Amino acid sequence: MTVDFSVWVVMVALSLIGLAAGFLMHRSDFCMASAFRDVFLFKSYRLLRALVLLITLSALLFELCRLTGILPAYPFPWFSPPVGVNFFGGMVFGLGMVLAGGCVVGVLYKMGGGSLMALVAFVGLLAGSALYAEFHPWWMALAKQTSFATKAVTLPQWIGVSPIAPIIVLVAVGGFFCWRWLRAGDWIDTNEAEGFIPLWLTVVGLAVLGVLVVFLCGVPMGVTTSYAKGAALVESWLIPGHLATLPYFTAISSYNALPIDGVMRSGGAGATFDIVAIVQLPLILGIIGGSWLSAQLLGEFRIIWKLPIKQVAMVFTGGVIMALGARMSFGCNVWHLWGGLPLLTMQSLLFVAGLFPGAWFGGKVLQQVLVSGK
Amino acid sequence: MKTLEMDIRGQVCPSSLLLVLREINRHHQELISGQLCIVILTDNRAATGTVPEAVRNMGVDAVVEKVDKYYRITTQQQNVRGKRN
């Protein structure tokens, strides 16, 4: 198989973006699962504030790019009109990410930092992706029954207005809160870890990296379909006959043209090198590598082999549930929070609305598993 | 003074904070009076911010040190550092 030079350029650039993102996430321990969980578990809004800043900055940057014609397509490809099950998928995802101890990207940077527990969650994510493939046709039929606003992907499209006014409102409200938190001193970090980068600085860096991903790929950052690809690869070794009967792994579901060459390429969740692998795999490897580099430079990379078995079971289960949630909602938290919400896509709004009750329930279960009975 | 050591290295987030809060609630009086200190060994970078902040809110101070490839957080009476200064 030959790979075009333009594809190599994009993949190398994405690896470097992933490297920078992984480095920043490790230094600041920017965990999106904690952002939702800590609101309920500790009444701490520190990470949720950072997430609001990320969404606000991303919305501003994406809209500026759209207005200047730099953004390749609006809305981003691979987002579709909303379905009621987006909310349910968000709930399932919220539960899973709390039990797994990190979201789909949190698991990567924690793994790069040497966390064996994150590797357990990663294996759970692959297993959950394989499990979803077993009932994908049934889920799609259910999703179709809960569809509404069949022609509108974003909220501005649904209400029939230009995106600029709703985005100005979003940025103004988000900006107002961020300014109030600045006045209250809420952006000051008390973290005493060596080499800690202030959370706000990491978020600014991530917002810029997110825009660079769109420049290169035409779609925002996402990783979870590649987890499904990983699951398909394992099944192709172990049970190739069964794999061939699963529409989720055999169908071509995505089309996209890289802005660099404009060539339309197709892809899906199968174990093939396609457009999904081109835009996701370098980011995954980059994030792991960036986090590993950060941990090595700090002298903090160390694998702890002795893990509480109860936690291992919970984290694996969390990974499975998180993957199910991502597939049931047609995207993970990174896809929806960092890519969809800044554009006010309705899928993402429903997903995020579901994340809160899911994270609340996850926190209750987590508390039971970690602190009960000793 | 008695010492309670908690090795939370490698455990899922937020084990450090949840387990420390549980022990502080159990031994609050001993910690306040300086009869007991809790030593937490953690490789969770976030815990170096969240644990001291939480224990200080409960009337107990905390000191963070980097040891080898992990962090050691030691609780102490809230006025100890003030007396030393």
Boltz contact constraints between the chains, C-beta under 6 A:
constraints:
  - contact:
      token1: [A, 29]
      token2: [B, 45]
      max_distance: 6.0
  - contact:
      token1: [A, 29]
      token2: [B, 46]
      max_distance: 6.0
  - contact:
      token1: [A, 101]
      token2: [B, 12]
      max_distance: 6.0
  - contact:
      token1: [A, 101]
      token2: [B, 13]
      max_distance: 6.0
  - contact:
      token1: [A, 117]
      token2: [B, 12]
      max_distance: 6.0
  - contact:
      token1: [A, 190]
      token2: [B, 49]
      max_distance: 6.0
  - contact:
      token1: [A, 190]
      token2: [B, 53]
      max_distance: 6.0
  - contact:
      token1: [A, 191]
      token2: [B, 48]
      max_distance: 6.0
  - contact:
      token1: [A, 191]
      token2: [B, 49]
      max_distance: 6.0
  - contact:
      token1: [A, 192]
      token2: [B, 48]
      max_distance: 6.0
  - contact:
      token1: [A, 192]
      token2: [B, 64]
      max_distance: 6.0
  - contact:
      token1: [A, 193]
      token2: [B, 45]
      max_distance: 6.0
  - contact:
      token1: [A, 193]
      token2: [B, 48]
      max_distance: 6.0
  - contact:
      token1: [A, 194]
      token2: [B, 66]
      max_distance: 6.0
  - contact:
      token1: [A, 300]
      token2: [B, 69]
      max_distance: 6.0
  - contact:
      token1: [A, 302]
      token2: [B, 69]
      max_distance: 6.0
  - contact:
      token1: [A, 304]
      token2: [B, 9]
      max_distance: 6.0
  - contact:
      token1: [A, 304]
      token2: [B, 10]
      max_distance: 6.0
  - contact:
      token1: [A, 307]
      token2: [B, 10]
      max_distance: 6.0
  - contact:
      token1: [A, 311]
      token2: [B, 12]
      max_distance: 6.0
  - contact:
      token1: [A, 315]
      token2: [B, 12]
      max_distance: 6.0
  - contact:
      token1: [A, 370]
      token2: [B, 15]
      max_distance: 6.0
  - contact:
      token1: [A, 370]
      token2: [B, 18]
      max_distance: 6.0
  - contact:
      token1: [A, 371]
      token2: [B, 18]
      max_distance: 6.0
  - contact:
      token1: [A, 371]
      token2: [B, 22]
      max_distance: 6.0
